[in-house]
Amino acid sequence: MLFSLLCTVFRTPLLALLGTDAQTLDATMGYMNWTVCCGALPAILNVVQSYMVRSEGSTLHASIGTMSGCLLNIVLDPIFILPWGLNMGAAGAGLATFLSNCVACLYFLVLARIKKGNTYVSMNPRLLRRLTGKQVRNILGVGIPAAIQNLLNVLGSTLLNNFTAPFGAAAIAAMGISQKLYMIPMQVSLGFSLGIMPLVSYTYASGNRARMKQAIVFAMRIVVVSMLVITVGYCLGAPAMIRAFMDSEEIIGYGSRFLRVMSLGFVFLCTDFLAVGVFQALGMGRNALLFATCRKVVLEIPLLILLNHFYPLYGLPFAQLITEVVLSCMGIVMLRRIFRMEKPH
């Protein structure tokens, strides 16, 4: 709620900082009004509730809650955006997202009520009084590194937008479309990472190191093969995929080059995500913080600046690729050390 208030008060300088111009300001502000100024709370509460439900192993309910919002968003988008519907444009897309997140939150609230007495998940704020200092430290030890990583992701996106903006609206659109397509395999990798976290936590706490290793290796094999297949598809079908968003030869030309470079990092991305998921499952907040710092501060942001100087615009996607290659190597080394750790006492 505080974030919504701050973004509402300072939205004009914030949007300027994020790289909007006269062509994109109105559309961006219309979208932001619904998704951030009004919608930050349900957007974040939706994610928090999903994680809490998944932590007990209820992956089906977590998926249903999340997917209900996603599917509703898909249905509402054309109705709110297009001329034959409410013709609200970008603001309509924001309103659809806001309503979808509210529905997903409602699902989790109803689920918590129905399962009352058979679950440890509760939305009762009075239970906060029972938190001990150790519990708070454990939560912050994992949560703060994850928060820093997300904040640095925003900083990286801001730099990327600002470096792309001088090349015009077509380049901005192409980069935006490429980033959206990049998010599909990224979410697949994230799904595997989140999916094994409860099992890794339980097996680590019980001392069943062999099963923990089997779960991690199994997930690694599945996701690496999946990413290889997706990489081939993206490299071959990049122009058609960009055209599905906007049928402009200039945008397709930019976007195809961006997307093909980005796709080369999919295999490394999934390894990085799995490693961070294991760190979070084991409460290794320092390792997660190390990865967050290396990802943006040490690697991606300096590489964006450097590559933009020597290879303007087209060098930007390589920053992400190089970052993922380095982090995946670090992840493999650190996972091997975890496999050799002694059983917890």
C-alpha positions, 0 to 999 in steps of 0.5 A: 500500500505504501508502494502504491501511494509513493508511485501515485505521488511520484509517477511522473518523474518515475515514468521519466526515469523508466524511459517513457517519452511523449509517444508512450507516456499516456499509455504507460500512465494508464496501465500504471494507474490500474496495475500499480497505483490501485493494483500493487496490493492484490498483485503482491498478495496473490504471489505471497498466498501462492507461495504459502500454499505451495510451501505445504505441498499443495501445488495443485491449489497454488496452480489453480489460484495463479492460473485462474487469474491468468486465464481471466486476464486473457479473457478480459484483455481483448474486451477491455482493450480493443475497439469492439469492446470497451476500447480502453487501450493500455488502461484496459490491459491494466484494469484486466490485470487488476481484476484478475489479481483480485480474483486470484487473491479471493480464491486463496482467501476462500481456500484458507477459510475452507481448509481452516484447521487442516492447514498452517496457512492463515490470513489472520493478522493477529497471529503476527504477535506469535512470531519469534525473533528467530522466525523473523530473522529466518524470514528476512534472511531469505526474503531480503536477498530475494527482494534485492534481486527483484529491485536490481532486476528493475534497475537493469530493466530501467537501464535497458529501456534507457539505452534502447529509447534513443533508437526510437519506438520500434526498437523499444517495442521490439525489445519489449516483445523480446523480453515478453517472449523471454519470460515464457522459458524463464517462468518454466525454469522458475516453476521447476525451481519453485516446485522442488523447493518444499521437497528439498527443504523437507529432505534436507531437514530430515537428513535424507541427502540422497533423495534431496540430490535426486530431486535436484538432479531430476529437475535439472535434467528435465528443465535443461532438455526442455530449454534446449528444445525451446532454444531451437524453436526460438532461433528458428521461429524468431521472426514469426514470433515477433510478428505475432505481436506486431506486424512491422518489418522494422520491429521484426528485424530488431526483435528477431536479432534480440530474441535469438541472442536471448534464447542462447541463454535459456539453458544457463538460465534454468541452471541458475534458477534451480541453484537459487531455489535450492539456496532459498529452500535451505535457508542460505540467504547469503548465497542467494544474496551473492547471486543477486549481487553478481547478477546485476551489480557485478555482471549485467549492469556493467555489461549493459553499459560496456556493450552499449558503448562498443556495440550500441543496441544490438550488444544489449541482449549479450549482457543477459547471455554472458551473465547467465553463463557465468552464474550457471557455472557458479551455481553448479560449483555451489550445488556440488558443495551442497551435495557434499555437505554433512547431514544437519544435526 
